[in-house]
Amino acid sequence: MKHAFLYFILGILCFYVDTLLTLISPIHIFSLHFVFVPRLTLMFLLLLTFYRNLYTALILGVLLGLMTDIYFGEIYGVYLITYLLCILIVEKFFSLFYRDHAIVFLIVLLSVIVIDIIVAIIYSMVGLIQFNFIQFILFRVPSTLLLNAILLIFIFSYLDHRQKKKRDIDMKIK
């Protein structure tokens, strides 16, 4: 129960940091318009799937997806469904591929882009946004990948430090 509460608090913290990081976007350089989309909540859910278990990630995916839909979404259920689908698909990839940090890093970043594309297509189909795929690829994907890669590097360094600390403690006991 203690871990479940901790995961929930970390998920809320990721959601809050996502909200704060959206304030830096968009950035205008000359006449170019770069959009940074932080997906720390999604990355947290995917790493939870990798390091802990699928069911915890799914339960938190429902809660955090609903929160994201209520706070950011124009259409309720978009983030909820995309988070859950992404968690399930990524779990299948994790079971197929060797679980090393490079593969996890790439799959998580690829998931961020896939989620962005799916949400943009859904919002475009409903008529909430104008979706131009070329502009999306040129001005949103690179900046979003950069921001989320930096965030993911920080998360991985923390998790690696934590895992190393656990290994050191286990070795001292033996």
N, CA, C and O atoms as a DFTB+ gen file, in Angstrom:
696 C
 N C O
     1  1       0.827      -1.200       0.000
     2  2       0.000       0.000       0.000
     3  2       0.866       1.258       0.000
     4  3       0.527       2.267      -0.618
     5  1       2.003       1.171       0.715
     6  2       2.910       2.308       0.792
     7  2       3.454       2.660      -0.590
     8  3       3.553       3.835      -0.944
     9  1       3.807       1.628      -1.373
    10  2       4.348       1.868      -2.707
    11  2       3.288       2.437      -3.637
    12  3       3.590       3.303      -4.458
    13  1       2.070       1.973      -3.525
    14  2       0.991       2.473      -4.381
    15  2       0.761       3.960      -4.133
    16  3       0.569       4.729      -5.075
    17  1       0.779       4.358      -2.873
    18  2       0.607       5.770      -2.541
    19  2       1.778       6.589      -3.074
    20  3       1.583       7.692      -3.584
    21  1       2.990       6.056      -2.958
    22  2       4.176       6.742      -3.468
    23  2       4.100       6.906      -4.988
    24  3       4.427       7.971      -5.510
    25  1       3.676       5.866      -5.695
    26  2       3.539       5.955      -7.151
    27  2       2.488       6.991      -7.535
    28  3       2.659       7.736      -8.500
    29  1       1.411       7.031      -6.777
    30  2       0.363       8.014      -7.047
    31  2       0.894       9.432      -6.851
    32  3       0.645      10.308      -7.679
    33  1       1.617       9.660      -5.770
    34  2       2.195      10.983      -5.502
    35  2       3.203      11.352      -6.583
    36  3       3.226      12.495      -7.040
    37  1       4.041      10.396      -7.000
    38  2       4.997      10.665      -8.080
    39  2       4.275      10.969      -9.392
    40  3       4.712      11.829     -10.156
    41  1       3.187      10.276      -9.651
    42  2       2.394      10.554     -10.848
    43  2       1.801      11.952     -10.821
    44  3       1.807      12.651     -11.835
    45  1       1.288      12.366      -9.669
    46  2       0.745      13.719      -9.516
    47  2       1.858      14.743      -9.701
    48  3       1.652      15.776     -10.338
    49  1       3.035      14.463      -9.147
    50  2       4.180      15.359      -9.303
    51  2       4.575      15.485     -10.778
    52  3       4.856      16.584     -11.255
    53  1       4.596      14.365     -11.492
    54  2       4.906      14.398     -12.931
    55  2       3.868      15.212     -13.693
    56  3       4.211      15.986     -14.587
    57  1       2.617      15.038     -13.343
    58  2       1.544      15.810     -13.976
    59  2       1.735      17.304     -13.716
    60  3       1.559      18.123     -14.617
    61  1       2.092      17.648     -12.496
    62  2       2.307      19.046     -12.123
    63  2       3.501      19.631     -12.881
    64  3       3.431      20.758     -13.373
    65  1       4.592      18.874     -12.977
    66  2       5.771      19.341     -13.714
    67  2       5.440      19.477     -15.201
    68  3       5.890      20.422     -15.850
    69  1       4.658      18.540     -15.746
    70  2       4.178      18.667     -17.131
    71  2       3.452      19.996     -17.325
    72  3       3.677      20.704     -18.307
    73  1       2.592      20.317     -16.387
    74  2       1.823      21.553     -16.462
    75  2       2.736      22.767     -16.420
    76  3       2.541      23.721     -17.173
    77  1       3.732      22.734     -15.541
    78  2       4.668      23.853     -15.450
    79  2       5.521      23.986     -16.706
    80  3       5.785      25.098     -17.164
    81  1       5.950      22.861     -17.261
    82  2       6.808      22.909     -18.445
    83  2       6.062      23.366     -19.695
    84  3       6.687      23.835     -20.647
    85  1       4.749      23.238     -19.707
    86  2       4.005      23.737     -20.867
    87  2       4.047      25.258     -20.945
    88  3       3.744      25.836     -21.989
    89  1       4.421      25.907     -19.849
    90  2       4.500      27.367     -19.852
    91  2       5.665      27.880     -20.695
    92  3       5.652      29.040     -21.107
    93  1       6.678      27.041     -20.964
    94  2       7.808      27.490     -21.786
    95  2       7.503      27.405     -23.278
    96  3       8.277      27.894     -24.100
    97  1       6.410      26.806     -23.618
    98  2       6.080      26.581     -25.019
    99  2       4.955      27.509     -25.444
   100  3       4.069      27.781     -24.633
   101  1       4.945      27.991     -26.628
   102  2       5.891      27.857     -27.728
   103  2       7.019      28.880     -27.627
   104  3       6.905      29.897     -26.942
   105  1       8.091      28.584     -28.318
   106  2       9.235      29.489     -28.398
   107  2       9.307      30.014     -29.826
   108  3       9.227      29.254     -30.791
   109  1       9.460      31.317     -29.937
   110  2       9.552      31.956     -31.252
   111  2      10.998      32.373     -31.494
   112  3      11.564      33.155     -30.730
   113  1      11.585      31.849     -32.554
   114  2      12.931      32.240     -32.966
   115  2      12.802      32.793     -34.374
   116  3      12.498      32.070     -35.322
   117  1      13.041      34.091     -34.488
   118  2      12.807      34.822     -35.731
   119  2      11.353      34.611     -36.139
   120  3      10.455      35.003     -35.394
   121  1      11.097      34.023     -37.266
   122  2       9.702      33.806     -37.662
   123  2       9.271      32.355     -37.463
   124  3       8.175      31.964     -37.864
   125  1      10.148      31.557     -36.836
   126  2       9.841      30.143     -36.603
   127  2       9.154      29.966     -35.256
   128  3       9.417      30.704     -34.306
   129  1       8.293      29.002     -35.193
   130  2       7.432      28.765     -34.032
   131  2       7.663      27.318     -33.568
   132  3       7.160      26.385     -34.194
   133  1       8.421      27.125     -32.474
   134  2       8.735      25.787     -31.972
   135  2       7.851      25.477     -30.765
   136  3       7.709      26.290     -29.853
   137  1       7.267      24.289     -30.783
   138  2       6.368      23.870     -29.711
   139  2       7.031      22.737     -28.936
   140  3       7.418      21.719     -29.509
   141  1       7.155      22.930     -27.627
   142  2       7.682      21.906     -26.732
   143  2       6.509      21.277     -25.992
   144  3       5.723      21.975     -25.352
   145  1       6.397      19.968     -26.083
   146  2       5.307      19.272     -25.394
   147  2       5.919      18.281     -24.409
   148  3       6.403      17.225     -24.817
   149  1       5.904      18.605     -23.126
   150  2       6.434      17.651     -22.151
   151  2       5.455      16.501     -21.941
   152  3       4.245      16.707     -21.849
   153  1       5.983      15.322     -21.868
   154  2       5.166      14.125     -21.622
   155  2       5.752      13.339     -20.450
   156  3       5.926      12.122     -20.525
   157  1       6.048      14.044     -19.384
   158  2       6.642      13.414     -18.210
   159  2       5.697      12.397     -17.586
   160  3       6.147      11.360     -17.098
   161  1       4.414      12.670     -17.592
   162  2       3.440      11.739     -17.028
   163  2       3.436      10.428     -17.799
   164  3       3.433       9.352     -17.202
   165  1       3.437      10.516     -19.118
   166  2       3.482       9.307     -19.944
   167  2       4.784       8.544     -19.719
   168  3       4.776       7.319     -19.596
   169  1       5.898       9.264     -19.667
   170  2       7.184       8.595     -19.450
   171  2       7.216       7.906     -18.089
   172  3       7.762       6.811     -17.954
   173  1       6.631       8.550     -17.085
   174  2       6.547       7.932     -15.763
   175  2       5.751       6.632     -15.818
   176  3       6.158       5.625     -15.238
   177  1       4.623       6.655     -16.511
   178  2       3.794       5.450     -16.617
   179  2       4.527       4.333     -17.356
   180  3       4.439       3.170     -16.963
   181  1       5.244       4.675     -18.415
   182  2       5.972       3.655     -19.176
   183  2       7.139       3.093     -18.377
   184  3       7.404       1.892     -18.426
   185  1       7.838       3.953     -17.643
   186  2       8.935       3.458     -16.807
   187  2       8.404       2.637     -15.640
   188  3       9.057       1.693     -15.194
   189  1       7.238       2.989     -15.150
   190  2       6.599       2.186     -14.110
   191  2       6.250       0.806     -14.656
   192  3       6.374      -0.196     -13.952
   193  1       5.816       0.758     -15.906
   194  2       5.544      -0.522     -16.564
   195  2       6.816      -1.350     -16.647
   196  3       6.792      -2.561     -16.426
   197  1       7.920      -0.699     -16.964
   198  2       9.197      -1.393     -17.124
   199  2       9.776      -1.841     -15.784
   200  3      10.169      -2.998     -15.636
   201  1       9.832      -0.936     -14.808
   202  2      10.504      -1.232     -13.541
   203  2       9.614      -1.942     -12.522
   204  3      10.128      -2.676     -11.678
   205  1       8.324      -1.749     -12.573
   206  2       7.435      -2.377     -11.596
   207  2       6.545      -3.408     -12.272
   208  3       7.002      -4.510     -12.579
   209  1       5.283      -3.070     -12.509
   210  2       4.413      -4.032     -13.192
   211  2       3.343      -3.326     -14.010
   212  3       3.096      -2.129     -13.861
   213  1       2.730      -4.098     -14.863
   214  2       1.740      -3.583     -15.806
   215  2       0.493      -3.072     -15.093
   216  3      -0.031      -2.018     -15.454
   217  1       0.012      -3.791     -14.099
   218  2      -1.259      -3.449     -13.470
   219  2      -1.191      -2.134     -12.703
   220  3      -2.146      -1.356     -12.720
   221  1      -0.084      -1.882     -12.039
   222  2       0.085      -0.603     -11.355
   223  2       0.082       0.532     -12.365
   224  3      -0.539       1.571     -12.141
   225  1       0.779       0.330     -13.481
   226  2       0.827       1.359     -14.523
   227  2      -0.552       1.586     -15.139
   228  3      -0.910       2.724     -15.444
   229  1      -1.324       0.524     -15.323
   230  2      -2.666       0.677     -15.898
   231  2      -3.596       1.449     -14.965
   232  3      -4.343       2.321     -15.407
   233  1      -3.548       1.128     -13.685
   234  2      -4.404       1.832     -12.722
   235  2      -4.030       3.308     -12.657
   236  3      -4.900       4.179     -12.678
   237  1      -2.727       3.582     -12.577
   238  2      -2.302       4.979     -12.573
   239  2      -2.570       5.645     -13.918
   240  3      -2.837       6.846     -13.973
   241  1      -2.501       4.875     -15.001
   242  2      -2.813       5.412     -16.322
   243  2      -4.249       5.893     -16.413
   244  3      -4.529       6.919     -17.033
   245  1      -5.159       5.152     -15.794
   246  2      -6.564       5.578     -15.765
   247  2      -6.697       6.883     -14.984
   248  3      -7.322       7.832     -15.458
   249  1      -6.113       6.931     -13.795
   250  2      -6.237       8.128     -12.956
   251  2      -5.568       9.343     -13.592
   252  3      -6.162      10.419     -13.668
   253  1      -4.326       9.164     -14.049
   254  2      -3.596      10.293     -14.624
   255  2      -4.143      10.675     -15.999
   256  3      -4.110      11.847     -16.374
   257  1      -4.641       9.701     -16.746
   258  2      -5.277      10.009     -18.024
   259  2      -6.534      10.841     -17.835
   260  3      -6.775      11.791     -18.580
   261  1      -7.334      10.485     -16.838
   262  2      -8.528      11.286     -16.530
   263  2      -8.153      12.699     -16.093
   264  3      -8.780      13.674     -16.506
   265  1      -7.120      12.798     -15.250
   266  2      -6.673      14.123     -14.812
   267  2      -6.207      14.962     -15.995
   268  3      -6.536      16.144     -16.094
   269  1      -5.444      14.351     -16.887
   270  2      -4.948      15.072     -18.057
   271  2      -6.104      15.492     -18.955
   272  3      -6.123      16.614     -19.462
   273  1      -7.062      14.601     -19.152
   274  2      -8.235      14.944     -19.963
   275  2      -9.023      16.094     -19.354
   276  3      -9.453      17.002     -20.065
   277  1      -9.209      16.059     -18.063
   278  2      -9.996      17.102     -17.406
   279  2      -9.260      18.438     -17.436
   280  3      -9.877      19.481     -17.653
   281  1      -7.946      18.414     -17.220
   282  2      -7.190      19.658     -17.131
   283  2      -6.832      20.228     -18.500
   284  3      -6.994      21.426     -18.729
   285  1      -6.345      19.382     -19.416
   286  2      -5.862      19.855     -20.712
   287  2      -6.829      19.605     -21.856
   288  3      -6.877      20.378     -22.813
   289  1      -7.588      18.544     -21.763
   290  2      -8.312      18.056     -22.928
   291  2      -9.567      18.812     -23.267
   292  3     -10.285      19.308     -22.399
   293  1      -9.804      18.881     -24.537
   294  2     -11.064      19.412     -25.048
   295  2     -12.076      18.283     -25.194
   296  3     -13.284      18.492     -25.081
   297  1     -11.562      17.089     -25.446
   298  2     -12.400      15.903     -25.602
   299  2     -12.011      14.944     -24.482
   300  3     -10.849      14.549     -24.388
   301  1     -12.946      14.571     -23.646
   302  2     -12.627      13.683     -22.538
   303  2     -12.440      12.259     -23.026
   304  3     -13.231      11.752     -23.821
   305  1     -11.392      11.623     -22.545
   306  2     -11.116      10.242     -22.878
   307  2      -9.962      10.046     -23.839
   308  3      -9.478       8.925     -23.994
   309  1      -9.508      11.109     -24.489
   310  2      -8.423      10.969     -25.465
   311  2      -7.139      10.528     -24.777
   312  3      -6.525       9.540     -25.179
   313  1      -6.734      11.249     -23.749
   314  2      -5.496      10.893     -23.053
   315  2      -5.652       9.597     -22.269
   316  3      -4.716       8.801     -22.195
   317  1      -6.804       9.384     -21.696
   318  2      -7.056       8.145     -20.960
   319  2      -6.848       6.935     -21.862
   320  3      -6.119       6.009     -21.505
   321  1      -7.472       6.939     -23.005
   322  2      -7.369       5.794     -23.916
   323  2      -5.972       5.677     -24.505
   324  3      -5.434       4.575     -24.607
   325  1      -5.375       6.809     -24.896
   326  2      -4.036       6.730     -25.494
   327  2      -2.993       6.298     -24.470
   328  3      -2.075       5.553     -24.813
   329  1      -3.109       6.746     -23.227
   330  2      -2.177       6.278     -22.189
   331  2      -2.296       4.769     -22.006
   332  3      -1.290       4.061     -21.968
   333  1      -3.532       4.280     -21.894
   334  2      -3.729       2.845     -21.670
   335  2      -3.246       2.016     -22.854
   336  3      -2.586       0.994     -22.665
   337  1      -3.567       2.443     -24.067
   338  2      -3.087       1.720     -25.250
   339  2      -1.564       1.728     -25.327
   340  3      -0.939       0.715     -25.642
   341  1      -0.988       2.864     -25.039
   342  2       0.470       2.972     -25.087
   343  2       1.121       2.072     -24.041
   344  3       2.118       1.411     -24.334
   345  1       0.581       2.036     -22.844
   346  2       1.122       1.166     -21.793
   347  2       1.047      -0.291     -22.227
   348  3       2.015      -1.036     -22.070
   349  1      -0.087      -0.701     -22.769
   350  2      -0.251      -2.098     -23.190
   351  2       0.671      -2.457     -24.350
   352  3       1.273      -3.531     -24.352
   353  1       0.788      -1.573     -25.332
   354  2       1.662      -1.850     -26.476
   355  2       3.124      -1.867     -26.058
   356  3       3.885      -2.734     -26.488
   357  1       3.517      -0.922     -25.229
   358  2       4.911      -0.867     -24.777
   359  2       5.250      -2.082     -23.919
   360  3       6.371      -2.588     -23.983
   361  1       4.306      -2.550     -23.125
   362  2       4.543      -3.771     -22.339
   363  2       4.844      -4.943     -23.264
   364  3       5.718      -5.756     -22.966
   365  1       4.137      -5.039     -24.372
   366  2       4.410      -6.111     -25.349
   367  2       5.802      -5.952     -25.950
   368  3       6.515      -6.940     -26.130
   369  1       6.200      -4.708     -26.266
   370  2       7.550      -4.476     -26.785
   371  2       8.606      -4.846     -25.754
   372  3       9.626      -5.444     -26.095
   373  1       8.365      -4.494     -24.493
   374  2       9.327      -4.828     -23.444
   375  2       9.467      -6.335     -23.290
   376  3      10.552      -6.825     -22.979
   377  1       8.389      -7.072     -23.503
   378  2       8.478      -8.527     -23.372
   379  2       9.156      -9.157     -24.590
   380  3       9.700     -10.256     -24.484
   381  1       9.133      -8.481     -25.746
   382  2       9.760      -9.022     -26.948
   383  2      11.252      -8.711     -27.038
   384  3      12.037      -9.548     -27.483
   385  1      11.641      -7.519     -26.620
   386  2      13.022      -7.086     -26.763
   387  2      13.788      -7.261     -25.462
   388  3      13.210      -7.361     -24.380
   389  1      15.099      -7.296     -25.601
   390  2      15.963      -7.336     -24.431
   391  2      15.799      -6.023     -23.673
   392  3      15.795      -4.946     -24.270
   393  1      15.667      -6.122     -22.381
   394  2      15.376      -4.945     -21.559
   395  2      16.665      -4.252     -21.118
   396  3      17.131      -4.470     -19.999
   397  1      17.231      -3.438     -21.966
   398  2      18.355      -2.613     -21.552
   399  2      17.944      -1.143     -21.636
   400  3      16.899      -0.805     -22.190
   401  1      18.782      -0.290     -21.079
   402  2      18.417       1.120     -20.986
   403  2      18.254       1.783     -22.352
   404  3      17.386       2.640     -22.517
   405  1      19.065       1.405     -23.324
   406  2      18.978       2.037     -24.647
   407  2      17.639       1.732     -25.315
   408  3      17.005       2.624     -25.879
   409  1      17.215       0.482     -25.252
   410  2      15.927       0.107     -25.853
   411  2      14.779       0.791     -25.120
   412  3      13.856       1.300     -25.755
   413  1      14.828       0.807     -23.800
   414  2      13.772       1.465     -23.021
   415  2      13.723       2.952     -23.368
   416  3      12.645       3.516     -23.555
   417  1      14.893       3.581     -23.455
   418  2      14.981       5.000     -23.797
   419  2      14.329       5.268     -25.154
   420  3      13.520       6.186     -25.288
   421  1      14.682       4.471     -26.150
   422  2      14.136       4.658     -27.498
   423  2      12.635       4.388     -27.559
   424  3      11.894       5.131     -28.203
   425  1      12.193       3.338     -26.897
   426  2      10.761       3.009     -26.919
   427  2       9.943       4.095     -26.221
   428  3       8.862       4.454     -26.688
   429  1      10.449       4.615     -25.109
   430  2       9.721       5.667     -24.398
   431  2       9.647       6.931     -25.252
   432  3       8.588       7.552     -25.339
   433  1      10.755       7.321     -25.883
   434  2      10.729       8.519     -26.730
   435  2       9.848       8.324     -27.964
   436  3       9.139       9.242     -28.375
   437  1       9.894       7.145     -28.545
   438  2       9.023       6.854     -29.687
   439  2       7.555       6.906     -29.264
   440  3       6.705       7.375     -30.022
   441  1       7.262       6.431     -28.069
   442  2       5.889       6.474     -27.549
   443  2       5.404       7.907     -27.370
   444  3       4.235       8.208     -27.611
   445  1       6.301       8.785     -26.951
   446  2       5.943      10.199     -26.793
   447  2       5.500      10.782     -28.131
   448  3       4.497      11.493     -28.202
   449  1       6.244      10.482     -29.182
   450  2       5.900      11.006     -30.506
   451  2       4.605      10.380     -31.021
   452  3       3.766      11.074     -31.595
   453  1       4.441       9.083     -30.819
   454  2       3.220       8.405     -31.272
   455  2       1.994       8.986     -30.567
   456  3       0.969       9.229     -31.205
   457  1       2.093       9.205     -29.268
   458  2       0.974       9.800     -28.516
   459  2       0.659      11.189     -29.055
   460  3      -0.508      11.535     -29.239
   461  1       1.696      11.990     -29.310
   462  2       1.472      13.329     -29.853
   463  2       0.755      13.283     -31.196
   464  3      -0.164      14.063     -31.443
   465  1       1.173      12.374     -32.055
   466  2       0.553      12.257     -33.376
   467  2      -0.901      11.803     -33.255
   468  3      -1.780      12.351     -33.919
   469  1      -1.154      10.810     -32.414
   470  2      -2.527      10.311     -32.242
   471  2      -3.449      11.403     -31.705
   472  3      -4.554      11.593     -32.213
   473  1      -2.994      12.119     -30.677
   474  2      -3.820      13.177     -30.093
   475  2      -4.066      14.282     -31.122
   476  3      -5.180      14.794     -31.229
   477  1      -3.032      14.650     -31.877
   478  2      -3.198      15.696     -32.895
   479  2      -4.171      15.257     -33.990
   480  3      -4.986      16.057     -34.451
   481  1      -4.091      14.006     -34.404
   482  2      -5.011      13.511     -35.436
   483  2      -6.449      13.503     -34.921
   484  3      -7.368      13.895     -35.640
   485  1      -6.647      13.060     -33.686
   486  2      -8.006      13.044     -33.115
   487  2      -8.554      14.464     -33.012
   488  3      -9.698      14.715     -33.393
   489  1      -7.748      15.392     -32.502
   490  2      -8.204      16.779     -32.394
   491  2      -8.457      17.395     -33.767
   492  3      -9.356      18.222     -33.919
   493  1      -7.672      16.998     -34.765
   494  2      -7.867      17.492     -36.128
   495  2      -9.155      16.941     -36.739
   496  3      -9.881      17.662     -37.424
   497  1      -9.431      15.668     -36.490
   498  2     -10.655      15.058     -37.028
   499  2     -11.904      15.722     -36.461
   500  3     -12.913      15.852     -37.153
   501  1     -11.833      16.136     -35.212
   502  2     -12.975      16.784     -34.572
   503  2     -13.070      18.254     -34.994
   504  3     -14.132      18.867     -34.894
   505  1     -11.957      18.807     -35.461
   506  2     -11.954      20.192     -35.908
   507  2     -11.453      21.181     -34.885
   508  3     -11.657      22.385     -35.043
   509  1     -10.799      20.705     -33.835
   510  2     -10.290      21.609     -32.807
   511  2      -8.977      22.267     -33.210
   512  3      -8.685      23.381     -32.776
   513  1      -8.179      21.586     -34.039
   514  2      -6.908      22.143     -34.492
   515  2      -6.759      21.913     -35.991
   516  3      -7.426      21.062     -36.579
   517  1      -5.871      22.691     -36.588
   518  2      -5.459      22.464     -37.968
   519  2      -4.174      21.652     -37.911
   520  3      -3.183      22.106     -37.338
   521  1      -4.174      20.469     -38.490
   522  2      -3.024      19.566     -38.397
   523  2      -2.324      19.484     -39.742
   524  3      -2.873      18.959     -40.710
   525  1      -1.102      20.008     -39.792
   526  2      -0.254      19.904     -40.967
   527  2       0.912      18.998     -40.582
   528  3       1.737      19.367     -39.746
   529  1       0.982      17.821     -41.185
   530  2       1.961      16.815     -40.783
   531  2       3.399      17.295     -40.978
   532  3       4.260      17.017     -40.142
   533  1       3.668      18.007     -42.060
   534  2       5.028      18.491     -42.328
   535  2       5.451      19.497     -41.261
   536  3       6.559      19.404     -40.733
   537  1       4.591      20.448     -40.940
   538  2       4.911      21.407     -39.879
   539  2       5.052      20.703     -38.533
   540  3       5.904      21.062     -37.721
   541  1       4.229      19.722     -38.312
   542  2       4.300      18.947     -37.075
   543  2       5.669      18.278     -36.956
   544  3       6.306      18.349     -35.906
   545  1       6.117      17.632     -38.025
   546  2       7.406      16.935     -38.016
   547  2       8.568      17.920     -37.893
   548  3       9.547      17.628     -37.207
   549  1       8.480      19.068     -38.538
   550  2       9.591      20.019     -38.534
   551  2       9.675      20.860     -37.267
   552  3      10.774      21.109     -36.772
   553  1       8.551      21.298     -36.736
   554  2       8.578      22.275     -35.651
   555  2       8.125      21.750     -34.295
   556  3       8.345      22.409     -33.278
   557  1       7.513      20.606     -34.261
   558  2       7.045      20.094     -32.971
   559  2       7.803      18.851     -32.531
   560  3       8.170      18.736     -31.362
   561  1       8.043      17.928     -33.438
   562  2       8.687      16.669     -33.067
   563  2      10.120      16.863     -32.560
   564  3      10.446      16.331     -31.499
   565  1      10.997      17.600     -33.265
   566  2      12.373      17.724     -32.749
   567  2      12.446      18.397     -31.382
   568  3      13.180      17.942     -30.504
   569  1      11.690      19.479     -31.196
   570  2      11.730      20.171     -29.907
   571  2      11.114      19.321     -28.794
   572  3      11.603      19.322     -27.664
   573  1      10.051      18.607     -29.113
   574  2       9.433      17.716     -28.131
   575  2      10.368      16.569     -27.774
   576  3      10.496      16.207     -26.604
   577  1      11.019      16.000     -28.781
   578  2      11.987      14.929     -28.516
   579  2      13.139      15.427     -27.657
   580  3      13.571      14.735     -26.735
   581  1      13.638      16.619     -27.949
   582  2      14.751      17.176     -27.179
   583  2      14.365      17.369     -25.716
   584  3      15.085      16.934     -24.818
   585  1      13.242      18.016     -25.481
   586  2      12.791      18.257     -24.107
   587  2      12.570      16.948     -23.357
   588  3      13.029      16.799     -22.224
   589  1      11.879      16.009     -23.971
   590  2      11.582      14.748     -23.295
   591  2      12.820      13.875     -23.141
   592  3      12.918      13.123     -22.171
   593  1      13.768      13.954     -24.074
   594  2      15.024      13.209     -23.927
   595  2      15.824      13.746     -22.747
   596  3      16.411      12.972     -21.991
   597  1      15.850      15.062     -22.586
   598  2      16.548      15.651     -21.436
   599  2      15.886      15.209     -20.134
   600  3      16.571      14.825     -19.187
   601  1      14.566      15.261     -20.087
   602  2      13.848      14.808     -18.887
   603  2      14.103      13.328     -18.618
   604  3      14.279      12.919     -17.471
   605  1      14.121      12.536     -19.677
   606  2      14.334      11.098     -19.531
   607  2      15.754      10.785     -19.072
   608  3      15.961       9.836     -18.316
   609  1      16.725      11.559     -19.512
   610  2      18.108      11.376     -19.053
   611  2      18.193      11.625     -17.551
   612  3      18.851      10.872     -16.832
   613  1      17.530      12.678     -17.074
   614  2      17.512      12.942     -15.633
   615  2      16.844      11.799     -14.867
   616  3      17.330      11.377     -13.818
   617  1      15.737      11.310     -15.395
   618  2      15.027      10.212     -14.732
   619  2      15.891       8.956     -14.705
   620  3      15.984       8.285     -13.677
   621  1      16.526       8.636     -15.841
   622  2      17.377       7.446     -15.902
   623  2      18.576       7.558     -14.962
   624  3      18.959       6.578     -14.324
   625  1      19.166       8.744     -14.877
   626  2      20.310       8.887     -13.974
   627  2      19.879       8.692     -12.523
   628  3      20.610       8.092     -11.735
   629  1      18.692       9.197     -12.163
   630  2      18.177       8.980     -10.811
   631  2      17.891       7.500     -10.562
   632  3      18.269       6.955      -9.525
   633  1      17.221       6.851     -11.519
   634  2      16.893       5.431     -11.349
   635  2      18.147       4.568     -11.310
   636  3      18.214       3.603     -10.549
   637  1      19.143       4.911     -12.128
   638  2      20.393       4.160     -12.124
   639  2      21.118       4.330     -10.792
   640  3      21.663       3.369     -10.247
   641  1      21.123       5.551     -10.276
   642  2      21.733       5.807      -8.967
   643  2      21.008       5.022      -7.876
   644  3      21.637       4.460      -6.979
   645  1      19.706       4.990      -7.961
   646  2      18.902       4.262      -6.969
   647  2      19.147       2.757      -7.054
   648  3      19.287       2.089      -6.030
   649  1      19.199       2.221      -8.284
   650  2      19.455       0.791      -8.462
   651  2      20.864       0.435      -7.980
   652  3      21.068      -0.610      -7.362
   653  1      21.826       1.301      -8.263
   654  2      23.201       1.059      -7.825
   655  2      23.279       1.068      -6.302
   656  3      23.988       0.256      -5.706
   657  1      22.555       1.982      -5.679
   658  2      22.512       2.061      -4.222
   659  2      21.912       0.785      -3.637
   660  3      22.404       0.270      -2.633
   661  1      20.842       0.270      -4.266
   662  2      20.233      -0.981      -3.801
   663  2      21.208      -2.142      -3.941
   664  3      21.296      -2.992      -3.055
   665  1      21.949      -2.180      -5.066
   666  2      22.913      -3.263      -5.270
   667  2      24.023      -3.196      -4.228
   668  3      24.458      -4.227      -3.716
   669  1      24.486      -1.975      -3.911
   670  2      25.534      -1.829      -2.907
   671  2      25.053      -2.293      -1.538
   672  3      25.798      -2.950      -0.811
   673  1      23.827      -1.963      -1.182
   674  2      23.270      -2.391       0.099
   675  2      23.141      -3.907       0.132
   676  3      23.475      -4.534       1.138
   677  1      22.663      -4.502      -0.955
   678  2      22.523      -5.956      -1.011
   679  2      23.879      -6.643      -0.900
   680  3      23.984      -7.696      -0.271
   681  1      24.905      -6.072      -1.492
   682  2      26.229      -6.685      -1.449
   683  2      26.836      -6.584      -0.053
   684  3      27.566      -7.484       0.362
   685  1      26.552      -5.515       0.675
   686  2      27.095      -5.352       2.016
   687  2      26.476      -6.352       2.987
   688  3      27.129      -6.778       3.939
   689  1      25.234      -6.724       2.755
   690  2      24.553      -7.661       3.648
   691  2      25.145      -9.052       3.512
   692  3      25.298      -9.763       4.505
   693  1      25.477      -9.444       2.299
   694  2      26.012     -10.784       2.073
   695  2      27.364     -10.863       2.653
   696  3      28.008     -11.909       2.578
